[in-house]
Amino acid sequence: MLIGQLLKPFGYLAIKHPYKWVVDWLYPFLLSLITITFIVSLSTAKLLILPGGMISMILSFVQSLPGFYIAALAAIATFGRLDIDDILPEPTPKVVVKLRGLENTIDLTRRRFLAMLFAFLTGESIAIVFFCIALLSFGPAIDDFTHSQVPIGHYLLIVALFCLFTSVYQMLLATFWGLYYLGYKLQE
């Protein structure tokens, strides 16, 4: 039960909506693919994990975000307008909620959707910080790992970077989606 509660911020990914998967997975995957292609063709992955490299810069940027996301989450939770508790229009995002052992599919309100979104962004940004720290700490050793003249570590590093870039792009796109809802949709 405790692990389920700790992972609850990532429940945002379980929201069902016809277009949400595009923002959550398709665009971040394609942007990561383009980024990794440029890195492999123009440079070497090992340069990204050196001090002052791209991963250090990503870490510097992302480590300040959890505080802003928590502030946005607090603002959403206490926002006083009544229409924030109206159900979102069609196609209405839905989520499955367990209540007293039964699974119920519920339509999301703007408040619940935004709260789930910013809780997810907080959790994801913290995870990205730890992932960047791990890459900076262990990336050079991983990259140097070879077995029978096959640079296995280099390929593992590229896969790790692909996962990191997918998470970063996912976080950025979801942030802009949240800003769109906060800046424009709440005013309609």
C-alpha positions as CSV (number, residue, x, y, z in Angstrom):
1,M,0.0,0.0,0.0
2,L,2.8,2.5,0.9
3,I,4.5,2.0,-2.5
4,G,1.2,2.7,-4.3
5,Q,0.9,5.9,-2.3
6,L,4.4,7.0,-3.1
7,L,3.9,6.4,-6.8
8,K,0.5,8.1,-6.9
9,P,1.9,11.3,-8.5
10,F,2.6,9.2,-11.6
11,G,-1.1,8.3,-11.7
12,Y,-1.4,11.2,-14.2
13,L,0.0,8.9,-16.8
14,A,-3.1,6.7,-16.3
15,I,-5.5,9.4,-17.3
16,K,-7.5,8.3,-20.3
17,H,-8.0,10.9,-23.1
18,P,-7.8,10.4,-26.9
19,Y,-5.0,13.0,-27.4
20,K,-3.1,12.8,-24.1
21,W,-0.8,10.0,-25.2
22,V,0.5,12.2,-28.0
23,V,1.7,14.8,-25.5
24,D,2.8,12.2,-22.9
25,W,4.6,9.7,-25.2
26,L,4.6,10.4,-29.0
27,Y,6.1,13.9,-29.0
28,P,8.7,13.2,-26.3
29,F,9.7,9.9,-28.0
30,L,10.2,11.7,-31.4
31,L,12.0,14.6,-29.9
32,S,14.3,12.2,-28.0
33,L,15.0,10.2,-31.2
34,I,15.9,13.4,-33.0
35,T,18.2,14.5,-30.2
36,I,20.0,11.2,-29.9
37,T,20.4,11.1,-33.7
38,F,22.1,14.5,-33.6
39,I,24.3,13.5,-30.7
40,V,25.4,10.3,-32.3
41,S,26.0,11.9,-35.7
42,L,27.6,15.1,-34.5
43,S,29.3,14.3,-31.3
44,T,29.8,11.5,-28.8
45,A,27.5,10.6,-25.9
46,K,30.5,10.7,-23.4
47,L,30.8,14.4,-23.9
48,L,27.3,14.9,-22.5
49,I,28.2,13.4,-19.1
50,L,31.4,15.3,-18.5
51,P,31.4,18.2,-16.0
52,G,29.9,21.2,-17.7
53,G,28.3,19.1,-20.3
54,M,24.7,18.9,-21.4
55,I,23.6,16.6,-18.5
56,S,25.0,19.1,-16.0
57,M,23.1,21.9,-17.6
58,I,19.9,19.9,-17.6
59,L,20.5,19.2,-13.9
60,S,21.0,22.9,-13.2
61,F,17.7,23.7,-14.9
62,V,15.6,20.9,-13.6
63,Q,16.7,21.0,-9.9
64,S,14.9,24.3,-9.4
65,L,11.5,23.1,-10.9
66,P,10.0,21.0,-8.0
67,G,9.5,24.1,-5.9
68,F,7.6,25.9,-8.7
69,Y,5.5,22.8,-9.4
70,I,4.6,22.5,-5.7
71,A,3.7,26.2,-5.6
72,A,1.4,25.7,-8.6
73,L,-0.1,22.6,-7.0
74,A,-0.9,24.6,-3.8
75,A,-2.4,27.4,-5.9
76,I,-4.6,24.9,-7.8
77,A,-5.7,23.2,-4.6
78,T,-6.8,26.5,-3.0
79,F,-8.1,28.3,-6.1
80,G,-11.4,29.8,-5.2
81,R,-13.4,30.0,-8.5
82,L,-16.3,27.4,-8.5
83,D,-16.0,26.6,-12.2
84,I,-12.6,25.0,-11.6
85,D,-14.6,22.1,-10.1
86,D,-16.7,21.6,-13.3
87,I,-16.2,18.5,-15.4
88,L,-13.9,19.1,-18.3
89,P,-15.7,19.3,-21.7
90,E,-15.7,16.4,-24.2
91,P,-13.6,14.5,-24.8
92,T,-13.5,14.5,-21.0
93,P,-10.3,13.0,-19.5
94,K,-11.1,10.0,-17.2
95,V,-9.3,8.2,-14.5
96,V,-9.9,4.9,-12.8
97,V,-10.1,5.4,-9.0
98,K,-10.2,2.6,-6.4
99,L,-12.8,3.3,-3.7
100,R,-13.5,0.7,-1.0
101,G,-12.1,-2.1,-3.2
102,L,-14.1,-1.2,-6.3
103,E,-12.7,0.4,-9.4
104,N,-14.7,3.4,-10.7
105,T,-14.1,5.5,-13.8
106,I,-14.6,9.1,-13.1
107,D,-14.6,12.2,-15.3
108,L,-12.0,14.8,-14.3
109,T,-12.6,18.3,-13.2
110,R,-10.1,21.1,-14.1
111,R,-8.9,21.1,-10.5
112,R,-8.3,17.4,-10.3
113,F,-6.7,17.3,-13.8
114,L,-4.3,20.1,-12.9
115,A,-3.6,18.8,-9.5
116,M,-2.7,15.4,-11.0
117,L,-0.6,17.1,-13.7
118,F,1.4,19.2,-11.3
119,A,1.9,16.4,-8.8
120,F,3.2,14.3,-11.7
121,L,5.5,17.1,-12.8
122,T,6.9,17.5,-9.3
123,G,7.6,13.7,-9.1
124,E,9.1,13.5,-12.6
125,S,11.4,16.5,-12.0
126,I,12.7,15.0,-8.8
127,A,13.3,11.7,-10.6
128,I,15.1,13.5,-13.4
129,V,17.4,15.2,-10.9
130,F,18.4,11.9,-9.4
131,F,18.8,10.3,-12.9
132,C,21.1,13.2,-13.9
133,I,23.1,12.8,-10.7
134,A,23.4,9.0,-11.4
135,L,24.5,9.6,-15.0
136,L,27.1,12.2,-14.0
137,S,28.4,9.8,-11.3
138,F,28.4,6.5,-13.1
139,G,28.1,7.5,-16.8
140,P,31.9,7.5,-17.5
141,A,32.3,4.0,-16.0
142,I,29.3,2.7,-17.9
143,D,30.6,4.2,-21.2
144,D,34.0,2.5,-20.7
145,F,32.5,-1.0,-20.2
146,T,33.3,-3.3,-23.0
147,H,32.9,-7.1,-23.4
148,S,34.7,-9.0,-26.1
149,Q,35.6,-5.8,-28.0
150,V,31.9,-4.8,-28.0
151,P,31.3,-1.3,-26.5
152,I,28.2,-2.5,-24.5
153,G,28.6,0.5,-22.1
154,H,28.4,3.0,-24.9
155,Y,25.1,1.5,-26.1
156,L,23.8,1.4,-22.5
157,L,24.7,5.1,-22.1
158,I,22.9,6.0,-25.3
159,V,19.8,4.1,-24.1
160,A,20.0,5.9,-20.7
161,L,20.3,9.3,-22.4
162,F,17.4,8.4,-24.6
163,C,15.3,7.7,-21.5
164,L,16.5,10.9,-19.9
165,F,15.6,13.0,-22.9
166,T,12.2,11.3,-23.2
167,S,11.5,12.2,-19.6
168,V,12.8,15.8,-20.0
169,Y,10.7,16.4,-23.1
170,Q,7.7,14.8,-21.4
171,M,8.1,17.1,-18.5
172,L,8.5,20.2,-20.7
173,L,5.5,19.4,-22.9
174,A,3.4,18.6,-19.9
175,T,4.5,21.9,-18.3
176,F,3.4,23.8,-21.3
177,W,0.1,22.0,-21.3
178,G,-0.4,22.9,-17.7
179,L,0.5,26.5,-18.4
180,Y,-2.0,26.5,-21.2
181,Y,-4.8,25.3,-18.9
182,L,-3.8,27.7,-16.1
183,G,-3.3,30.7,-18.4
184,Y,-6.1,30.3,-20.9
185,K,-8.6,27.5,-20.2
186,L,-9.3,28.6,-16.6
187,Q,-10.3,32.1,-18.0
188,E,-12.9,30.7,-20.4
